[in-house]
Structure formats: C-alpha cells, structure tokens
C-alpha cells in the first residue's frame, strides 16, 4: 500500500461513479485522513461515520449560502467553492 512508502503523506479518497456511497468505507479500509464527498452522493450517516473514524469531510462544491449553511450544520469540515468571498462569510458566522 502507498502508506507504507510515504506514511507522512495524507490520503484523500474521492468519488467513484460505480460506488458513490461507499466512499467512507473505502477511506476506512485505506486508512485515509480525508474524503472528498461529491454532491448529491452523501448523507448525514456518511459524515458521522467518517468523523467517528477521525476522517475529515470535504465537499465538492458549493457556491450557495443556504446550501453551505446546511453542509456546515451536517458537519462538513471543508467546502470547495468558486465564490470564496461569499462562502467565507457563511463559514465565519
């Protein structure tokens, strides 16, 4: 496994079109530190499971204030965005 060669490099598991709802399980098996969730293919259960295993949850993407607020309430750790100015204001609240 890659982690054996470079344990100091963190692993982020991304979206798989064939198995989108298995991303957290794959991250756990791989010993990943992050998951890159892809909307709309995630739910609260996945976020909670990831956090229970110490995995950081990123979401790709949100440029909408209401959607961002919802994701933050769900526990998303990082939101990728094209509108940094708007989303930063929501995160800082």
Phi and psi restraints in degrees (range 20) as a CNS / XPLOR table:
assign (resid 1 and name C) (resid 2 and name N)
       (resid 2 and name CA) (resid 2 and name C) 1.0 -55.1 20.0 2
assign (resid 2 and name N) (resid 2 and name CA)
       (resid 2 and name C) (resid 3 and name N) 1.0 -41.2 20.0 2
assign (resid 2 and name C) (resid 3 and name N)
       (resid 3 and name CA) (resid 3 and name C) 1.0 -58.6 20.0 2
assign (resid 3 and name N) (resid 3 and name CA)
       (resid 3 and name C) (resid 4 and name N) 1.0 -27.6 20.0 2
assign (resid 3 and name C) (resid 4 and name N)
       (resid 4 and name CA) (resid 4 and name C) 1.0 -67.2 20.0 2
assign (resid 4 and name N) (resid 4 and name CA)
       (resid 4 and name C) (resid 5 and name N) 1.0 -27.6 20.0 2
assign (resid 4 and name C) (resid 5 and name N)
       (resid 5 and name CA) (resid 5 and name C) 1.0 -87.9 20.0 2
assign (resid 5 and name N) (resid 5 and name CA)
       (resid 5 and name C) (resid 6 and name N) 1.0 -33.3 20.0 2
assign (resid 5 and name C) (resid 6 and name N)
       (resid 6 and name CA) (resid 6 and name C) 1.0 -144.5 20.0 2
assign (resid 6 and name N) (resid 6 and name CA)
       (resid 6 and name C) (resid 7 and name N) 1.0 72.8 20.0 2
assign (resid 6 and name C) (resid 7 and name N)
       (resid 7 and name CA) (resid 7 and name C) 1.0 -64.7 20.0 2
assign (resid 7 and name N) (resid 7 and name CA)
       (resid 7 and name C) (resid 8 and name N) 1.0 -17.7 20.0 2
assign (resid 7 and name C) (resid 8 and name N)
       (resid 8 and name CA) (resid 8 and name C) 1.0 -82.9 20.0 2
assign (resid 8 and name N) (resid 8 and name CA)
       (resid 8 and name C) (resid 9 and name N) 1.0 -9.5 20.0 2
assign (resid 8 and name C) (resid 9 and name N)
       (resid 9 and name CA) (resid 9 and name C) 1.0 -94.2 20.0 2
assign (resid 9 and name N) (resid 9 and name CA)
       (resid 9 and name C) (resid 10 and name N) 1.0 121.8 20.0 2
assign (resid 9 and name C) (resid 10 and name N)
       (resid 10 and name CA) (resid 10 and name C) 1.0 -74.3 20.0 2
assign (resid 10 and name N) (resid 10 and name CA)
       (resid 10 and name C) (resid 11 and name N) 1.0 149.4 20.0 2
assign (resid 10 and name C) (resid 11 and name N)
       (resid 11 and name CA) (resid 11 and name C) 1.0 -108.2 20.0 2
assign (resid 11 and name N) (resid 11 and name CA)
       (resid 11 and name C) (resid 12 and name N) 1.0 135.3 20.0 2
assign (resid 11 and name C) (resid 12 and name N)
       (resid 12 and name CA) (resid 12 and name C) 1.0 -121.4 20.0 2
assign (resid 12 and name N) (resid 12 and name CA)
       (resid 12 and name C) (resid 13 and name N) 1.0 124.2 20.0 2
assign (resid 12 and name C) (resid 13 and name N)
       (resid 13 and name CA) (resid 13 and name C) 1.0 -91.9 20.0 2
assign (resid 13 and name N) (resid 13 and name CA)
       (resid 13 and name C) (resid 14 and name N) 1.0 132.2 20.0 2
assign (resid 13 and name C) (resid 14 and name N)
       (resid 14 and name CA) (resid 14 and name C) 1.0 -106.0 20.0 2
assign (resid 14 and name N) (resid 14 and name CA)
       (resid 14 and name C) (resid 15 and name N) 1.0 -179.0 20.0 2
assign (resid 14 and name C) (resid 15 and name N)
       (resid 15 and name CA) (resid 15 and name C) 1.0 -65.6 20.0 2
assign (resid 15 and name N) (resid 15 and name CA)
       (resid 15 and name C) (resid 16 and name N) 1.0 142.0 20.0 2
assign (resid 15 and name C) (resid 16 and name N)
       (resid 16 and name CA) (resid 16 and name C) 1.0 -126.1 20.0 2
assign (resid 16 and name N) (resid 16 and name CA)
       (resid 16 and name C) (resid 17 and name N) 1.0 114.2 20.0 2
assign (resid 16 and name C) (resid 17 and name N)
       (resid 17 and name CA) (resid 17 and name C) 1.0 -54.4 20.0 2
assign (resid 17 and name N) (resid 17 and name CA)
       (resid 17 and name C) (resid 18 and name N) 1.0 -33.1 20.0 2
assign (resid 17 and name C) (resid 18 and name N)
       (resid 18 and name CA) (resid 18 and name C) 1.0 -80.3 20.0 2
assign (resid 18 and name N) (resid 18 and name CA)
       (resid 18 and name C) (resid 19 and name N) 1.0 -23.4 20.0 2
assign (resid 18 and name C) (resid 19 and name N)
       (resid 19 and name CA) (resid 19 and name C) 1.0 -142.0 20.0 2
assign (resid 19 and name N) (resid 19 and name CA)
       (resid 19 and name C) (resid 20 and name N) 1.0 59.5 20.0 2
assign (resid 19 and name C) (resid 20 and name N)
       (resid 20 and name CA) (resid 20 and name C) 1.0 -64.5 20.0 2
assign (resid 20 and name N) (resid 20 and name CA)
       (resid 20 and name C) (resid 21 and name N) 1.0 -31.1 20.0 2
assign (resid 20 and name C) (resid 21 and name N)
       (resid 21 and name CA) (resid 21 and name C) 1.0 -88.9 20.0 2
assign (resid 21 and name N) (resid 21 and name CA)
       (resid 21 and name C) (resid 22 and name N) 1.0 6.0 20.0 2
assign (resid 21 and name C) (resid 22 and name N)
       (resid 22 and name CA) (resid 22 and name C) 1.0 -103.4 20.0 2
assign (resid 22 and name N) (resid 22 and name CA)
       (resid 22 and name C) (resid 23 and name N) 1.0 8.6 20.0 2
assign (resid 22 and name C) (resid 23 and name N)
       (resid 23 and name CA) (resid 23 and name C) 1.0 -58.9 20.0 2
assign (resid 23 and name N) (resid 23 and name CA)
       (resid 23 and name C) (resid 24 and name N) 1.0 -42.4 20.0 2
assign (resid 23 and name C) (resid 24 and name N)
       (resid 24 and name CA) (resid 24 and name C) 1.0 -68.5 20.0 2
assign (resid 24 and name N) (resid 24 and name CA)
       (resid 24 and name C) (resid 25 and name N) 1.0 -42.5 20.0 2
assign (resid 24 and name C) (resid 25 and name N)
       (resid 25 and name CA) (resid 25 and name C) 1.0 -60.4 20.0 2
assign (resid 25 and name N) (resid 25 and name CA)
       (resid 25 and name C) (resid 26 and name N) 1.0 -41.0 20.0 2
assign (resid 25 and name C) (resid 26 and name N)
       (resid 26 and name CA) (resid 26 and name C) 1.0 -64.6 20.0 2
assign (resid 26 and name N) (resid 26 and name CA)
       (resid 26 and name C) (resid 27 and name N) 1.0 -39.7 20.0 2
assign (resid 26 and name C) (resid 27 and name N)
       (resid 27 and name CA) (resid 27 and name C) 1.0 -63.7 20.0 2
assign (resid 27 and name N) (resid 27 and name CA)
       (resid 27 and name C) (resid 28 and name N) 1.0 -40.3 20.0 2
assign (resid 27 and name C) (resid 28 and name N)
       (resid 28 and name CA) (resid 28 and name C) 1.0 -63.1 20.0 2
assign (resid 28 and name N) (resid 28 and name CA)
       (resid 28 and name C) (resid 29 and name N) 1.0 -47.4 20.0 2
assign (resid 28 and name C) (resid 29 and name N)
       (resid 29 and name CA) (resid 29 and name C) 1.0 -60.9 20.0 2
assign (resid 29 and name N) (resid 29 and name CA)
       (resid 29 and name C) (resid 30 and name N) 1.0 -40.1 20.0 2
assign (resid 29 and name C) (resid 30 and name N)
       (resid 30 and name CA) (resid 30 and name C) 1.0 -81.0 20.0 2
assign (resid 30 and name N) (resid 30 and name CA)
       (resid 30 and name C) (resid 31 and name N) 1.0 -11.6 20.0 2
assign (resid 30 and name C) (resid 31 and name N)
       (resid 31 and name CA) (resid 31 and name C) 1.0 73.2 20.0 2
assign (resid 31 and name N) (resid 31 and name CA)
       (resid 31 and name C) (resid 32 and name N) 1.0 30.1 20.0 2
assign (resid 31 and name C) (resid 32 and name N)
       (resid 32 and name CA) (resid 32 and name C) 1.0 -72.5 20.0 2
assign (resid 32 and name N) (resid 32 and name CA)
       (resid 32 and name C) (resid 33 and name N) 1.0 153.7 20.0 2
assign (resid 32 and name C) (resid 33 and name N)
       (resid 33 and name CA) (resid 33 and name C) 1.0 -96.6 20.0 2
assign (resid 33 and name N) (resid 33 and name CA)
       (resid 33 and name C) (resid 34 and name N) 1.0 -17.8 20.0 2
assign (resid 33 and name C) (resid 34 and name N)
       (resid 34 and name CA) (resid 34 and name C) 1.0 -142.0 20.0 2
assign (resid 34 and name N) (resid 34 and name CA)
       (resid 34 and name C) (resid 35 and name N) 1.0 155.7 20.0 2
assign (resid 34 and name C) (resid 35 and name N)
       (resid 35 and name CA) (resid 35 and name C) 1.0 -125.9 20.0 2
assign (resid 35 and name N) (resid 35 and name CA)
       (resid 35 and name C) (resid 36 and name N) 1.0 142.6 20.0 2
assign (resid 35 and name C) (resid 36 and name N)
       (resid 36 and name CA) (resid 36 and name C) 1.0 -104.6 20.0 2
assign (resid 36 and name N) (resid 36 and name CA)
       (resid 36 and name C) (resid 37 and name N) 1.0 90.3 20.0 2
assign (resid 36 and name C) (resid 37 and name N)
       (resid 37 and name CA) (resid 37 and name C) 1.0 -72.5 20.0 2
assign (resid 37 and name N) (resid 37 and name CA)
       (resid 37 and name C) (resid 38 and name N) 1.0 143.8 20.0 2
assign (resid 37 and name C) (resid 38 and name N)
       (resid 38 and name CA) (resid 38 and name C) 1.0 -120.7 20.0 2
assign (resid 38 and name N) (resid 38 and name CA)
       (resid 38 and name C) (resid 39 and name N) 1.0 118.5 20.0 2
assign (resid 38 and name C) (resid 39 and name N)
       (resid 39 and name CA) (resid 39 and name C) 1.0 -71.7 20.0 2
assign (resid 39 and name N) (resid 39 and name CA)
       (resid 39 and name C) (resid 40 and name N) 1.0 142.9 20.0 2
assign (resid 39 and name C) (resid 40 and name N)
       (resid 40 and name CA) (resid 40 and name C) 1.0 -98.3 20.0 2
assign (resid 40 and name N) (resid 40 and name CA)
       (resid 40 and name C) (resid 41 and name N) 1.0 23.7 20.0 2
assign (resid 40 and name C) (resid 41 and name N)
       (resid 41 and name CA) (resid 41 and name C) 1.0 -91.8 20.0 2
assign (resid 41 and name N) (resid 41 and name CA)
       (resid 41 and name C) (resid 42 and name N) 1.0 48.6 20.0 2
assign (resid 41 and name C) (resid 42 and name N)
       (resid 42 and name CA) (resid 42 and name C) 1.0 -153.9 20.0 2
assign (resid 42 and name N) (resid 42 and name CA)
       (resid 42 and name C) (resid 43 and name N) 1.0 162.7 20.0 2
assign (resid 42 and name C) (resid 43 and name N)
       (resid 43 and name CA) (resid 43 and name C) 1.0 -146.3 20.0 2
assign (resid 43 and name N) (resid 43 and name CA)
       (resid 43 and name C) (resid 44 and name N) 1.0 177.4 20.0 2
assign (resid 43 and name C) (resid 44 and name N)
       (resid 44 and name CA) (resid 44 and name C) 1.0 -60.4 20.0 2
assign (resid 44 and name N) (resid 44 and name CA)
       (resid 44 and name C) (resid 45 and name N) 1.0 -40.6 20.0 2
assign (resid 44 and name C) (resid 45 and name N)
       (resid 45 and name CA) (resid 45 and name C) 1.0 -58.5 20.0 2
assign (resid 45 and name N) (resid 45 and name CA)
       (resid 45 and name C) (resid 46 and name N) 1.0 -40.5 20.0 2
assign (resid 45 and name C) (resid 46 and name N)
       (resid 46 and name CA) (resid 46 and name C) 1.0 -66.4 20.0 2
assign (resid 46 and name N) (resid 46 and name CA)
       (resid 46 and name C) (resid 47 and name N) 1.0 -42.8 20.0 2
assign (resid 46 and name C) (resid 47 and name N)
       (resid 47 and name CA) (resid 47 and name C) 1.0 -63.1 20.0 2
assign (resid 47 and name N) (resid 47 and name CA)
       (resid 47 and name C) (resid 48 and name N) 1.0 -46.6 20.0 2
assign (resid 47 and name C) (resid 48 and name N)
       (resid 48 and name CA) (resid 48 and name C) 1.0 -61.6 20.0 2
assign (resid 48 and name N) (resid 48 and name CA)
       (resid 48 and name C) (resid 49 and name N) 1.0 -41.5 20.0 2
assign (resid 48 and name C) (resid 49 and name N)
       (resid 49 and name CA) (resid 49 and name C) 1.0 -65.4 20.0 2
assign (resid 49 and name N) (resid 49 and name CA)
       (resid 49 and name C) (resid 50 and name N) 1.0 -43.3 20.0 2
assign (resid 49 and name C) (resid 50 and name N)
       (resid 50 and name CA) (resid 50 and name C) 1.0 -60.1 20.0 2
assign (resid 50 and name N) (resid 50 and name CA)
       (resid 50 and name C) (resid 51 and name N) 1.0 -49.1 20.0 2
assign (resid 50 and name C) (resid 51 and name N)
       (resid 51 and name CA) (resid 51 and name C) 1.0 -62.0 20.0 2
assign (resid 51 and name N) (resid 51 and name CA)
       (resid 51 and name C) (resid 52 and name N) 1.0 -37.5 20.0 2
assign (resid 51 and name C) (resid 52 and name N)
       (resid 52 and name CA) (resid 52 and name C) 1.0 -62.0 20.0 2
assign (resid 52 and name N) (resid 52 and name CA)
       (resid 52 and name C) (resid 53 and name N) 1.0 -22.7 20.0 2
assign (resid 52 and name C) (resid 53 and name N)
       (resid 53 and name CA) (resid 53 and name C) 1.0 -104.3 20.0 2
assign (resid 53 and name N) (resid 53 and name CA)
       (resid 53 and name C) (resid 54 and name N) 1.0 12.7 20.0 2
assign (resid 53 and name C) (resid 54 and name N)
       (resid 54 and name CA) (resid 54 and name C) 1.0 73.3 20.0 2
assign (resid 54 and name N) (resid 54 and name CA)
       (resid 54 and name C) (resid 55 and name N) 1.0 23.6 20.0 2
assign (resid 54 and name C) (resid 55 and name N)
       (resid 55 and name CA) (resid 55 and name C) 1.0 -98.9 20.0 2
assign (resid 55 and name N) (resid 55 and name CA)
       (resid 55 and name C) (resid 56 and name N) 1.0 130.2 20.0 2
assign (resid 55 and name C) (resid 56 and name N)
       (resid 56 and name CA) (resid 56 and name C) 1.0 -78.3 20.0 2
assign (resid 56 and name N) (resid 56 and name CA)
       (resid 56 and name C) (resid 57 and name N) 1.0 139.0 20.0 2
assign (resid 56 and name C) (resid 57 and name N)
       (resid 57 and name CA) (resid 57 and name C) 1.0 -111.0 20.0 2
assign (resid 57 and name N) (resid 57 and name CA)
       (resid 57 and name C) (resid 58 and name N) 1.0 114.3 20.0 2
assign (resid 57 and name C) (resid 58 and name N)
       (resid 58 and name CA) (resid 58 and name C) 1.0 -99.3 20.0 2
assign (resid 58 and name N) (resid 58 and name CA)
       (resid 58 and name C) (resid 59 and name N) 1.0 153.1 20.0 2
assign (resid 58 and name C) (resid 59 and name N)
       (resid 59 and name CA) (resid 59 and name C) 1.0 -125.3 20.0 2
assign (resid 59 and name N) (resid 59 and name CA)
       (resid 59 and name C) (resid 60 and name N) 1.0 136.6 20.0 2
assign (resid 59 and name C) (resid 60 and name N)
       (resid 60 and name CA) (resid 60 and name C) 1.0 -108.8 20.0 2
assign (resid 60 and name N) (resid 60 and name CA)
       (resid 60 and name C) (resid 61 and name N) 1.0 102.2 20.0 2
assign (resid 60 and name C) (resid 61 and name N)
       (resid 61 and name CA) (resid 61 and name C) 1.0 -159.7 20.0 2
assign (resid 61 and name N) (resid 61 and name CA)
       (resid 61 and name C) (resid 62 and name N) 1.0 170.7 20.0 2
assign (resid 61 and name C) (resid 62 and name N)
       (resid 62 and name CA) (resid 62 and name C) 1.0 -152.7 20.0 2
assign (resid 62 and name N) (resid 62 and name CA)
       (resid 62 and name C) (resid 63 and name N) 1.0 131.5 20.0 2
assign (resid 62 and name C) (resid 63 and name N)
       (resid 63 and name CA) (resid 63 and name C) 1.0 -118.0 20.0 2
assign (resid 63 and name N) (resid 63 and name CA)
       (resid 63 and name C) (resid 64 and name N) 1.0 12.2 20.0 2
assign (resid 63 and name C) (resid 64 and name N)
       (resid 64 and name CA) (resid 64 and name C) 1.0 -115.4 20.0 2
assign (resid 64 and name N) (resid 64 and name CA)
       (resid 64 and name C) (resid 65 and name N) 1.0 130.9 20.0 2
assign (resid 64 and name C) (resid 65 and name N)
       (resid 65 and name CA) (resid 65 and name C) 1.0 -61.8 20.0 2
assign (resid 65 and name N) (resid 65 and name CA)
       (resid 65 and name C) (resid 66 and name N) 1.0 -46.8 20.0 2
assign (resid 65 and name C) (resid 66 and name N)
       (resid 66 and name CA) (resid 66 and name C) 1.0 -65.4 20.0 2
assign (resid 66 and name N) (resid 66 and name CA)
       (resid 66 and name C) (resid 67 and name N) 1.0 -44.3 20.0 2
assign (resid 66 and name C) (resid 67 and name N)
       (resid 67 and name CA) (resid 67 and name C) 1.0 -62.3 20.0 2
assign (resid 67 and name N) (resid 67 and name CA)
       (resid 67 and name C) (resid 68 and name N) 1.0 -43.2 20.0 2
assign (resid 67 and name C) (resid 68 and name N)
       (resid 68 and name CA) (resid 68 and name C) 1.0 -60.7 20.0 2
assign (resid 68 and name N) (resid 68 and name CA)
       (resid 68 and name C) (resid 69 and name N) 1.0 -44.0 20.0 2
assign (resid 68 and name C) (resid 69 and name N)
       (resid 69 and name CA) (resid 69 and name C) 1.0 -58.2 20.0 2
assign (resid 69 and name N) (resid 69 and name CA)
       (resid 69 and name C) (resid 70 and name N) 1.0 -42.8 20.0 2
assign (resid 69 and name C) (resid 70 and name N)
       (resid 70 and name CA) (resid 70 and name C) 1.0 -61.7 20.0 2
assign (resid 70 and name N) (resid 70 and name CA)
       (resid 70 and name C) (resid 71 and name N) 1.0 -45.4 20.0 2
assign (resid 70 and name C) (resid 71 and name N)
       (resid 71 and name CA) (resid 71 and name C) 1.0 -63.1 20.0 2
assign (resid 71 and name N) (resid 71 and name CA)
       (resid 71 and name C) (resid 72 and name N) 1.0 -40.2 20.0 2
assign (resid 71 and name C) (resid 72 and name N)
       (resid 72 and name CA) (resid 72 and name C) 1.0 -64.9 20.0 2
assign (resid 72 and name N) (resid 72 and name CA)
       (resid 72 and name C) (resid 73 and name N) 1.0 -40.1 20.0 2
assign (resid 72 and name C) (resid 73 and name N)
       (resid 73 and name CA) (resid 73 and name C) 1.0 -62.7 20.0 2
assign (resid 73 and name N) (resid 73 and name CA)
       (resid 73 and name C) (resid 74 and name N) 1.0 -33.2 20.0 2
assign (resid 73 and name C) (resid 74 and name N)
       (resid 74 and name CA) (resid 74 and name C) 1.0 -73.1 20.0 2
assign (resid 74 and name N) (resid 74 and name CA)
       (resid 74 and name C) (resid 75 and name N) 1.0 -18.3 20.0 2
assign (resid 74 and name C) (resid 75 and name N)
       (resid 75 and name CA) (resid 75 and name C) 1.0 105.4 20.0 2
assign (resid 75 and name N) (resid 75 and name CA)
       (resid 75 and name C) (resid 76 and name N) 1.0 10.7 20.0 2
assign (resid 75 and name C) (resid 76 and name N)
       (resid 76 and name CA) (resid 76 and name C) 1.0 -59.4 20.0 2
assign (resid 76 and name N) (resid 76 and name CA)
       (resid 76 and name C) (resid 77 and name N) 1.0 134.7 20.0 2
assign (resid 76 and name C) (resid 77 and name N)
       (resid 77 and name CA) (resid 77 and name C) 1.0 -87.3 20.0 2
assign (resid 77 and name N) (resid 77 and name CA)
       (resid 77 and name C) (resid 78 and name N) 1.0 -36.6 20.0 2
assign (resid 77 and name C) (resid 78 and name N)
       (resid 78 and name CA) (resid 78 and name C) 1.0 -139.6 20.0 2
assign (resid 78 and name N) (resid 78 and name CA)
       (resid 78 and name C) (resid 79 and name N) 1.0 135.8 20.0 2
assign (resid 78 and name C) (resid 79 and name N)
       (resid 79 and name CA) (resid 79 and name C) 1.0 -119.3 20.0 2
assign (resid 79 and name N) (resid 79 and name CA)
       (resid 79 and name C) (resid 80 and name N) 1.0 119.1 20.0 2
assign (resid 79 and name C) (resid 80 and name N)
       (resid 80 and name CA) (resid 80 and name C) 1.0 -79.1 20.0 2
assign (resid 80 and name N) (resid 80 and name CA)
       (resid 80 and name C) (resid 81 and name N) 1.0 141.0 20.0 2
assign (resid 80 and name C) (resid 81 and name N)
       (resid 81 and name CA) (resid 81 and name C) 1.0 -151.3 20.0 2
assign (resid 81 and name N) (resid 81 and name CA)
       (resid 81 and name C) (resid 82 and name N) 1.0 158.9 20.0 2
assign (resid 81 and name C) (resid 82 and name N)
       (resid 82 and name CA) (resid 82 and name C) 1.0 -98.4 20.0 2
assign (resid 82 and name N) (resid 82 and name CA)
       (resid 82 and name C) (resid 83 and name N) 1.0 -9.5 20.0 2
assign (resid 82 and name C) (resid 83 and name N)
       (resid 83 and name CA) (resid 83 and name C) 1.0 -121.0 20.0 2
assign (resid 83 and name N) (resid 83 and name CA)
       (resid 83 and name C) (resid 84 and name N) 1.0 69.0 20.0 2
assign (resid 83 and name C) (resid 84 and name N)
       (resid 84 and name CA) (resid 84 and name C) 1.0 -53.5 20.0 2
assign (resid 84 and name N) (resid 84 and name CA)
       (resid 84 and name C) (resid 85 and name N) 1.0 -42.5 20.0 2
assign (resid 84 and name C) (resid 85 and name N)
       (resid 85 and name CA) (resid 85 and name C) 1.0 -59.1 20.0 2
assign (resid 85 and name N) (resid 85 and name CA)
       (resid 85 and name C) (resid 86 and name N) 1.0 -49.3 20.0 2
assign (resid 85 and name C) (resid 86 and name N)
       (resid 86 and name CA) (resid 86 and name C) 1.0 -66.8 20.0 2
assign (resid 86 and name N) (resid 86 and name CA)
       (resid 86 and name C) (resid 87 and name N) 1.0 -49.1 20.0 2
assign (resid 86 and name C) (resid 87 and name N)
       (resid 87 and name CA) (resid 87 and name C) 1.0 -67.5 20.0 2
assign (resid 87 and name N) (resid 87 and name CA)
       (resid 87 and name C) (resid 88 and name N) 1.0 -36.3 20.0 2
assign (resid 87 and name C) (resid 88 and name N)
       (resid 88 and name CA) (resid 88 and name C) 1.0 -60.2 20.0 2
assign (resid 88 and name N) (resid 88 and name CA)
       (resid 88 and name C) (resid 89 and name N) 1.0 -39.5 20.0 2
assign (resid 88 and name C) (resid 89 and name N)
       (resid 89 and name CA) (resid 89 and name C) 1.0 -62.6 20.0 2
assign (resid 89 and name N) (resid 89 and name CA)
       (resid 89 and name C) (resid 90 and name N) 1.0 -39.1 20.0 2
assign (resid 89 and name C) (resid 90 and name N)
       (resid 90 and name CA) (resid 90 and name C) 1.0 -68.8 20.0 2
assign (resid 90 and name N) (resid 90 and name CA)
       (resid 90 and name C) (resid 91 and name N) 1.0 -44.2 20.0 2
assign (resid 90 and name C) (resid 91 and name N)
       (resid 91 and name CA) (resid 91 and name C) 1.0 -62.5 20.0 2
assign (resid 91 and name N) (resid 91 and name CA)
       (resid 91 and name C) (resid 92 and name N) 1.0 -40.0 20.0 2
assign (resid 91 and name C) (resid 92 and name N)
       (resid 92 and name CA) (resid 92 and name C) 1.0 -70.1 20.0 2
assign (resid 92 and name N) (resid 92 and name CA)
       (resid 92 and name C) (resid 93 and name N) 1.0 -20.4 20.0 2
